[in-house]
Every structure is written in C-alpha cells, then in structure tokens.
Amino acid sequence: MENCGNGTRTHRRVVLFPLPFQGHINPMLQLANILHTHGFKITVIHAEYNSPNYSNYPHFTFKSIKDNFSEIADELATNPDGSYFINYLNRSCVDSFKECLSGLLDKEAVACLIADAGFYFTQAVADELNLPRMALRTSSLAASLVYGALPFYSNKDCFNLTKEDSDYEERVPEYPLMKFKDIVKITTNPQGMGDFVTNMLDQMKASKGIIWNTFKELEGSLLETFSQDYPVPSFTLGPFHKYFPASSSSLIQQDRTILSWLDNQPPKSTIYVSFGSVAHISELEFREVAYALANISLPFLWVVRPGIVRGSNWIEALPEKFLERVGDMGRIVKWSPQQEVLAHPATGCFWTHNGWNSTLESICEGVPMICSPCFVDQPTNARYVSDVWKIGVFLEDGFERVGIESAIKRVMMDKEGEEMRERINCLKEKVNQSLGEGGSSHESLKSLVDYISSF
C-alpha cells in the first residue's frame, strides 16, 4: 500500500488525522498528497464516520479508529450546533487514537503528527508520546481571528438576537467588520462554541506549527495579526487543490453528465448553486430558491444534496410544474464535480454557502460569488468576500426570492458584477503566481518540507 513515489527518497513517515467531515477530509488528503510528492511516507488515521475511500489513495496507509459517532450522527440534520459534534469527537476518539498512534510509533519512527486543528485533544496525546504535532487549519485565517475575538462567554445573549432586536444590524465591537446578524449564524450555543474555540486556539499555540490552506496575497495581513498572539511557525501553502489536476475525495457520487450540458451554455451565462456537504435548509427556503432561479431566466446548475431540505428526501418540495417551466434552462443534480464546474467557461457566478474550500475554489477560477452562509466559519468568509475583497454579494437577509433575484442581477448583469469579476480574476492570477517557482505558497511549502524533515 506504501509507495515513496521516487524510489530514491528515504524520508520518514508523517501521520495525518482529519476531522471526519467533507470540508476537513478534502484538504487533509490534499496536503497528504502534497507531502507524498515530496518524499514523505503517509499514514492517515481516520474516524469510522465518513471513512475515506482507500482505493483512491493506494500510496497511503490507512488506520481506522473507533469514534462512537454513530450514537449522535442522526442529530446532524436537526442540530445546528457544530461545536456539539466536534466536542463529542474530541472526547470519544481519545483512547482509540492514542492506542493507534502508540502502536504506529512502536513499529516505525514518525517525523510528526499533522492533526486537524479541530481535534484539539491530539496535542496532549502527542506530548505524552513525545511526538511533534502540527495543526492543519482548514478554514480561513479570518475565521480564526474572528473566533478569537468574539464574546462567546462574556456576552452570550448577542448570539440569540433576532430581526426584532435593535442591535441585529449593528457592528460587533470586538470585530467591527462583522454584524450581530452574522455571528447569530456562527453558533446557537455560545458556551459550547467558546469551549471549542478556546481549546482549539490554545492547542494551536502549543503546537510545533500551523499549516493554512490559504495564500499570503489573500490573507497575508491577517497572518501578521494572528502571529502576534500565536508566535509559532505558520505555513501558508494553499490553495491545496491547485497542486494537482481536478481530483476528488468526495463522499457523494458526482454527476458528471452536467459537464456536457455546460458545454452548450454561452460563456459566463450560468449560475452554479451549491450549499455544500453539511448545511440544511427549510422547505420554504428551498422553494424561494426555486422561484428565484425560474424567474431570473438564466441557465442554472443547482446541486441539491439528498436530505439538504429538512423533511424531504430530495426535490419533492419543488414548486408545482417547476421542472416543466425551466426545461433545459436548468439542471438539478445530487452532487457535482465542483472544481470542473467552476473552471468551465459557461459558469458565470457561484451561489455558495462559503465553506472555505468552496470559497477558495471560486477564487482560483475567477468566479464571483453570491454568499448564503449557514454556520461556523461561513459568515466570516462571506463577510470578507463581500466587504473586504469585494468579489461577491452577501445575501444578508436569507432566502427570499426578490432579494435573490436582485443579487443575481448585481453579479451577472450589472457593472458592479463586472468589477467583481475583474477583482477576482486578479486574485486568480495571484494564486497562480503564489504557486509558481519563487511564489509565496511555493516557498512556504519548501519551508514546511524542511521543517518537518528537521524533527
């Protein structure tokens, strides 16, 4: 199962441990591939839940550990508190992870452990086993700064504001870019989220270094700010997915037939809609999306993940005769090869939940965004996309057809949209430069390889 790639390389083994959610598994396995191409042998320890497909990675060694996540997995569809699930995993995986890692160390020297920063318990295990631990932060630098600033303990009530509250539209004093209506989305449980954030950031500071899936030209100033309080080595070598041709560690079967449908659409004409692998929406919100897409009369590709609509299996909640009305102008699929869709000349904008992987992929292909964040880091990413980088429109007031249609027109038809496209194409060029010889991400990767080799 192991292959050092180049037979002359004799680098040591690196052990990686991703959180078992699509948005965390993807960048961890991408990082594993990057390190493998630089000669490191790779072992991936993973939870039972959302187990990766071993056959896609014959050059890695995989070790599965018990997580007991099946006891609460059914709650994912109804419980919007992300910290509940991650804090649970940080308790349930301790013994099985320690046993697995200890067994690996008995058999072979390991250079270091690279754990998802969200698996904060791993620092204590690594310390006990005298193994260097690095943290992979799979979200933006911006999100970590916002998490560190928000008053999860001192002002819990501000996370429960509604539209009727006078402060709902106001800026958050601790991080004035954000509005209170943004942080309401971040968590429904400020105590649990505060516990998670505190543990995660404390153990990032205690680690031997932090690896970021971002690039300096986008978040360099934020890295400088972060490093003032977290003086450990940081490596910004993203975007990870750009190191290889479009590949997939998707846990859901992709519908590739839509690529030929896109081939028949005019350049930059098509709205691509996808809200990621975890988010859920109500039947009413789903219908508002449908009405807006039908009314706008532009080609659209809409990813409707089975189960995304609460109470529905798939698309039963569509308005009557919706499919007949839109005809071949629109396509609905269960999952898509997203990198290829965003890179397609026909794709004109990306209506997204602003998970960090999706946000980066859109930047890399120069596709402006419509932002509908759901929870955790997504509202921060959306706020930076719309207000700082100015490469998208934030649908701040939820799924309402008139607002949706207005946002689509701003991106697809107005001069404002042309300016967004120019800015995001500039960032696309900066991505390519950062990954090239002498670029910031290229140099950061070289530094990371040298750093791991020094352990």
PAMI-632606 format. One record per residue (C-alpha): x negated, y negated, z; chain; residue in three letters. Coordinates in steps of 0.02 Angstrom, whole numbers. Layout:
! residues N
    east   north      up  lumdo  mivex
       X       Y       Z      A    ALA
...
//
This chain:
! residues 455
    east   north      up  lumdo  mivex
       0       0       0      A    MET
    -150    -114      26      A    GLU
    -247    -197    -112      A    ASN
    -378    -331     -87      A    CYS
    -343    -397    -261      A    GLY
    -525    -416    -307      A    ASN
    -620    -260    -262      A    GLY
    -775    -359    -211      A    THR
    -686    -453     -73      A    ARG
    -703    -395     105      A    THR
    -604    -525     202      A    HIS
    -517    -472     361      A    ARG
    -333    -443     392      A    ARG
    -205    -578     430      A    VAL
     -41    -534     517      A    VAL
     114    -638     474      A    LEU
     281    -643     566      A    PHE
     429    -735     485      A    PRO
     595    -781     563      A    LEU
     724    -665     481      A    PRO
     820    -796     382      A    PHE
     804    -827     195      A    GLN
     737   -1004     213      A    GLY
     599    -941     328      A    HIS
     559    -775     244      A    ILE
     530    -854      72      A    ASN
     390    -975     121      A    PRO
     307    -848     236      A    MET
     295    -718      97      A    LEU
     237    -854     -24      A    GLN
     100    -900      99      A    LEU
      55    -716     116      A    ALA
      33    -705     -73      A    ASN
     -74    -863     -74      A    ILE
    -188    -792      61      A    LEU
    -195    -623     -26      A    HIS
    -259    -704    -186      A    THR
    -400    -774     -79      A    HIS
    -450    -601     -23      A    GLY
    -362    -577     142      A    PHE
    -276    -413     180      A    LYS
     -96    -443     231      A    ILE
      15    -361     362      A    THR
     192    -428     384      A    VAL
     280    -390     547      A    ILE
     466    -419     525      A    HIS
     629    -402     618      A    ALA
     755    -269     566      A    GLU
     881    -402     517      A    TYR
     859    -463     337      A    ASN
     714    -344     308      A    SER
     611    -392     154      A    PRO
     605    -279       2      A    ASN
     440    -186      18      A    TYR
     437    -137    -165      A    SER
     415    -319    -216      A    ASN
     253    -326    -116      A    TYR
     155    -164    -141      A    PRO
      -5    -257     -95      A    HIS
      57    -291      84      A    PHE
      78    -180     236      A    THR
     246    -200     323      A    PHE
     290    -159     503      A    LYS
     471    -168     562      A    SER
     513    -205     744      A    ILE
     675    -191     842      A    LYS
     767    -357     863      A    ASP
     941    -308     929      A    ASN
    1008    -445     816      A    PHE
    1150    -333     758      A    SER
    1232    -368     925      A    GLU
    1263    -551     877      A    ILE
    1245    -554     686      A    ALA
    1434    -558     662      A    ASP
    1436    -727     750      A    GLU
    1335    -811     611      A    LEU
    1493    -850     512      A    ALA
    1583    -936     656      A    THR
    1449   -1006     772      A    ASN
    1365   -1164     700      A    PRO
    1234   -1170     840      A    ASP
    1072   -1118     755      A    GLY
     974   -1129     918      A    SER
    1082    -991     992      A    TYR
    1020    -864     865      A    PHE
     838    -917     866      A    ILE
     826    -923    1055      A    ASN
     906    -750    1059      A    TYR
     772    -682     940      A    LEU
     636    -760    1048      A    ASN
     698    -654    1192      A    ARG
     744    -494    1101      A    SER
     584    -472     999      A    CYS
     454    -497    1136      A    VAL
     421    -317    1188      A    ASP
     432    -238    1015      A    SER
     322    -372     938      A    PHE
     190    -357    1073      A    LYS
     187    -168    1056      A    GLU
     171    -178     866      A    CYS
      36    -311     866      A    LEU
     -63    -223    1002      A    SER
     -57     -63     901      A    GLY
    -124    -152     747      A    LEU
    -268    -227     846      A    LEU
    -315     -55     911      A    ASP
    -341       5     732      A    LYS
    -423    -143     646      A    GLU
    -494    -316     677      A    ALA
    -371    -454     635      A    VAL
    -426    -631     591      A    ALA
    -270    -715     658      A    CYS
     -83    -711     678      A    LEU
      22    -832     575      A    ILE
     195    -840     653      A    ALA
     344    -945     606      A    ASP
     340   -1095     723      A    ALA
     518   -1048     774      A    GLY
     451    -887     851      A    PHE
     377    -986     995      A    TYR
     360    -834    1109      A    PHE
     218    -769    1000      A    THR
      92    -893    1071      A    GLN
      95    -809    1242      A    ALA
      79    -637    1162      A    VAL
     -68    -694    1054      A    ALA
    -153    -772    1204      A    ASP
    -132    -612    1304      A    GLU
    -208    -510    1163      A    LEU
    -346    -639    1134      A    ASN
    -292    -666     953      A    LEU
    -293    -837     869      A    PRO
    -116    -892     824      A    ARG
     -71   -1017     689      A    MET
     106   -1084     665      A    ALA
     192   -1097     497      A    LEU
     319   -1239     500      A    ARG
     442   -1201     360      A    THR
     530   -1369     364      A    SER
     476   -1547     331      A    SER
     359   -1648     439      A    LEU
     501   -1773     451      A    ALA
     613   -1645     536      A    ALA
     482   -1606     668      A    SER
     462   -1792     706      A    LEU
     650   -1815     720      A    VAL
     666   -1661     831      A    TYR
     531   -1728     945      A    GLY
     617   -1897     961      A    ALA
     800   -1853     987      A    LEU
     878   -1862    1162      A    PRO
     935   -1681    1174      A    PHE
     932   -1688    1365      A    TYR
     950   -1872    1411      A    SER
    1100   -1916    1301      A    ASN
    1193   -1755    1261      A    LYS
    1356   -1847    1229      A    ASP
    1289   -1928    1071      A    CYS
    1287   -1757     986      A    PHE
    1475   -1743    1009      A    ASN
    1531   -1909     933      A    LEU
    1673   -1913     807      A    THR
    1726   -2036     673      A    LYS
    1836   -2120     802      A    GLU
    1685   -2167     912      A    ASP
    1615   -2342     887      A    SER
    1434   -2281     882      A    ASP
    1465   -2148     749      A    TYR
    1397   -2256     606      A    GLU
    1259   -2336     709      A    GLU
    1073   -2301     703      A    ARG
     992   -2187     832      A    VAL
     875   -2296     940      A    PRO
     747   -2156     961      A    GLU
     732   -2134     771      A    TYR
     818   -2280     682      A    PRO
     817   -2200     509      A    LEU
     946   -2077     574      A    MET
    1127   -2118     611      A    LYS
    1226   -2041     753      A    PHE
    1336   -1956     623      A    LYS
    1179   -1871     557      A    ASP
    1124   -1800     724      A    ILE
    1301   -1738     760      A    VAL
    1266   -1615     618      A    LYS
    1096   -1562     687      A    ILE
    1169   -1466     833      A    THR
    1330   -1429     926      A    THR
    1229   -1376    1080      A    ASN
    1101   -1510    1128      A    PRO
    1043   -1411    1280      A    GLN
    1005   -1255    1178      A    GLY
     930   -1355    1036      A    MET
     825   -1455    1159      A    GLY
     759   -1294    1235      A    ASP
     715   -1227    1063      A    PHE
     631   -1388    1005      A    VAL
     532   -1408    1166      A    THR
     469   -1230    1161      A    ASN
     429   -1237     975      A    MET
     334   -1401     983      A    LEU
     241   -1354    1143      A    ASP
     181   -1191    1065      A    GLN
     135   -1279     902      A    MET
      23   -1392    1007      A    LYS
     -51   -1239    1094      A    ALA
     -87   -1151     928      A    SER
    -251   -1147     833      A    LYS
    -171   -1243     690      A    GLY
     -12   -1284     595      A    ILE
      24   -1240     414      A    ILE
     151   -1350     324      A    TRP
     246   -1315     164      A    ASN
     232   -1496     106      A    THR
     105   -1609      21      A    PHE
      16   -1766      78      A    LYS
      80   -1877     -62      A    GLU
     257   -1850       4      A    LEU
     231   -1843     193      A    GLU
      52   -1899     224      A    GLY
     100   -2047     333      A    SER
     214   -1934     435      A    LEU
      70   -1813     461      A    LEU
     -36   -1954     532      A    GLU
     104   -1996     654      A    THR
     130   -1814     703      A    PHE
     -56   -1783     730      A    SER
     -66   -1922     859      A    GLN
      35   -1814     979      A    ASP
     -16   -1644     909      A    TYR
    -206   -1650     889      A    PRO
    -226   -1476     816      A    VAL
    -284   -1442     637      A    PRO
    -143   -1464     511      A    SER
    -145   -1395     334      A    PHE
     -26   -1466     202      A    THR
     -45   -1347      56      A    LEU
     132   -1347     -14      A    GLY
     237   -1328    -110      A    PRO
     201   -1143     -89      A    PHE
     316   -1083    -228      A    HIS
     215   -1179    -359      A    LYS
      63   -1067    -338      A    TYR
     146    -929    -439      A    PHE
     269    -910    -583      A    PRO
     450    -909    -525      A    ALA
     469    -761    -411      A    SER
     600    -706    -287      A    SER
     607    -639    -112      A    SER
     794    -668    -119      A    SER
     902    -561      -7      A    LEU
    1050    -583    -125      A    ILE
    1062    -515    -303      A    GLN
    1035    -655    -429      A    GLN
    1147    -680    -580      A    ASP
    1026    -713    -722      A    ARG
    1159    -720    -858      A    THR
    1185    -904    -821      A    ILE
    1016    -948    -897      A    LEU
    1082    -911   -1071      A    SER
    1238   -1015   -1031      A    TRP
    1124   -1160    -980      A    LEU
    1034   -1142   -1147      A    ASP
    1195   -1201   -1231      A    ASN
    1215   -1359   -1125      A    GLN
    1145   -1530   -1175      A    PRO
     987   -1593   -1088      A    PRO
    1013   -1659    -911      A    LYS
    1201   -1635    -926      A    SER
    1236   -1501    -796      A    THR
    1274   -1516    -610      A    ILE
    1196   -1374    -511      A    TYR
    1286   -1341    -346      A    VAL
    1218   -1229    -209      A    SER
    1230   -1243     -20      A    PHE
    1102   -1112      25      A    GLY
    1099    -942     108      A    SER
    1171    -982     280      A    VAL
    1292   -1130     276      A    ALA
    1481   -1108     284      A    HIS
    1621   -1224     229      A    ILE
    1808   -1229     259      A    SER
    1940   -1184     130      A    GLU
    1991   -1367     120      A    LEU
    1811   -1422      86      A    GLU
    1793   -1286     -45      A    PHE
    1949   -1347    -135      A    ARG
    1889   -1528    -132      A    GLU
    1726   -1473    -215      A    VAL
    1826   -1382    -348      A    ALA
    1941   -1530    -384      A    TYR
    1793   -1649    -398      A    ALA
    1699   -1535    -518      A    LEU
    1853   -1514    -626      A    ALA
    1892   -1700    -627      A    ASN
    1718   -1760    -673      A    ILE
    1720   -1664    -840      A    SER
    1534   -1622    -842      A    LEU
    1459   -1449    -859      A    PRO
    1427   -1369    -690      A    PHE
    1346   -1213    -618      A    LEU
    1418   -1177    -446      A    TRP
    1340   -1048    -330      A    VAL
    1474    -979    -213      A    VAL
    1389    -858     -95      A    ARG
    1508    -719     -40      A    PRO
    1575    -768     130      A    GLY
    1524    -952     120      A    ILE
    1708   -1002     133      A    VAL
    1771    -961     307      A    ARG
    1911    -835     296      A    GLY
    1877    -789     113      A    SER
    1775    -653      30      A    ASN
    1728    -757    -121      A    TRP
    1829    -878    -231      A    ILE
    2008    -834    -182      A    GLU
    2033   -1011    -115      A    ALA
    2007   -1096    -284      A    LEU
    2150   -1209    -338      A    PRO
    2279   -1126    -449      A    GLU
    2225   -1112    -632      A    LYS
    2056   -1190    -591      A    PHE
    1958   -1066    -697      A    LEU
    2075   -1091    -844      A    GLU
    2062   -1279    -828      A    ARG
    1872   -1287    -830      A    VAL
    1848   -1148    -957      A    GLY
    1670   -1131   -1019      A    ASP
    1626   -1303    -950      A    MET
    1590   -1223    -780      A    GLY
    1515   -1063    -715      A    ARG
    1533    -990    -540      A    ILE
    1408    -859    -482      A    VAL
    1368    -774    -317      A    LYS
    1183    -817    -322      A    TRP
    1062    -889    -447      A    SER
     876    -890    -492      A    PRO
     864   -1065    -421      A    GLN
     687   -1111    -471      A    GLN
     725   -1069    -652      A    GLU
     891   -1161    -648      A    VAL
     809   -1319    -580      A    LEU
     670   -1306    -710      A    ALA
     796   -1288    -852      A    HIS
     810   -1441    -967      A    PRO
    1001   -1439    -953      A    ALA
    1002   -1467    -765      A    THR
    1040   -1649    -726      A    GLY
    1064   -1652    -538      A    CYS
    1064   -1536    -389      A    PHE
    1205   -1545    -262      A    TRP
    1120   -1465    -113      A    THR
    1129   -1431      74      A    HIS
     950   -1498      83      A    ASN
     866   -1348     158      A    GLY
     681   -1387     144      A    TRP
     644   -1253      13      A    ASN
     784   -1317     -99      A    SER
     732   -1498     -74      A    THR
     552   -1458    -122      A    LEU
     606   -1357    -273      A    GLU
     711   -1503    -335      A    SER
     566   -1624    -313      A    ILE
     450   -1505    -405      A    CYS
     564   -1503    -557      A    GLU
     608   -1688    -555      A    GLY
     794   -1659    -523      A    VAL
     883   -1795    -419      A    PRO
     997   -1736    -280      A    MET
    1169   -1756    -205      A    ILE
    1149   -1718     -20      A    CYS
    1276   -1622      86      A    SER
    1176   -1566     238      A    PRO
    1255   -1445     360      A    CYS
    1145   -1424     514      A    PHE
     973   -1416     598      A    VAL
     839   -1498     487      A    ASP
     952   -1531     338      A    GLN
    1023   -1702     391      A    PRO
     845   -1766     415      A    THR
     792   -1703     244      A    ASN
     947   -1783     166      A    ALA
     914   -1949     250      A    ARG
     735   -1953     185      A    TYR
     792   -1903      10      A    VAL
     920   -2043       2      A    SER
     849   -2184     108      A    ASP
     659   -2164     105      A    VAL
     609   -2075     -55      A    TRP
     767   -2139    -145      A    LYS
     784   -1984    -254      A    ILE
     964   -1939    -213      A    GLY
    1134   -1989    -146      A    VAL
    1191   -1940      29      A    PHE
    1374   -1883      38      A    LEU
    1385   -1951     214      A    GLU
    1570   -1926     241      A    ASP
    1589   -1745     196      A    GLY
    1681   -1655      57      A    PHE
    1813   -1772     -11      A    GLU
    1846   -1771    -199      A    ARG
    1841   -1960    -229      A    VAL
    1676   -1979    -137      A    GLY
    1604   -1827    -226      A    ILE
    1653   -1894    -397      A    GLU
    1576   -2063    -354      A    SER
    1413   -1980    -300      A    ALA
    1404   -1877    -460      A    ILE
    1432   -2032    -567      A    LYS
    1296   -2127    -473      A    ARG
    1169   -1990    -508      A    VAL
    1225   -1933    -681      A    MET
    1293   -2090    -765      A    MET
    1233   -2249    -680      A    ASP
    1071   -2348    -692      A    LYS
    1042   -2303    -510      A    GLU
    1030   -2121    -564      A    GLY
     902   -2162    -697      A    GLU
     795   -2248    -565      A    GLU
     810   -2096    -452      A    MET
     755   -1985    -595      A    ARG
     603   -2095    -627      A    GLU
     553   -2089    -444      A    ARG
     574   -1901    -427      A    ILE
     479   -1872    -590      A    ASN
     338   -1974    -515      A    CYS
     339   -1859    -364      A    LEU
     341   -1709    -481      A    LYS
     180   -1772    -559      A    GLU
     105   -1797    -387      A    LYS
     148   -1617    -343      A    VAL
      54   -1555    -496      A    ASN
     -95   -1666    -456      A    GLN
     -98   -1608    -274      A    SER
    -108   -1426    -328      A    LEU
    -243   -1455    -459      A    GLY
    -430   -1448    -435      A    GLU
    -478   -1578    -306      A    GLY
    -297   -1618    -263      A    GLY
    -238   -1635     -84      A    SER
    -148   -1467     -71      A    SER
    -288   -1378    -164      A    HIS
    -416   -1448     -42      A    GLU
    -306   -1409     108      A    SER
    -292   -1228      53      A    LEU
    -481   -1215      37      A    LYS
    -497   -1285     213      A    SER
    -368   -1160     278      A    LEU
    -458   -1012     199      A    VAL
    -623   -1069     276      A    ASP
    -539   -1099     444      A    TYR
    -460    -926     453      A    ILE
    -624    -847     397      A    SER
    -711    -933     543      A    SER
    -608    -843     676      A    PHE
//
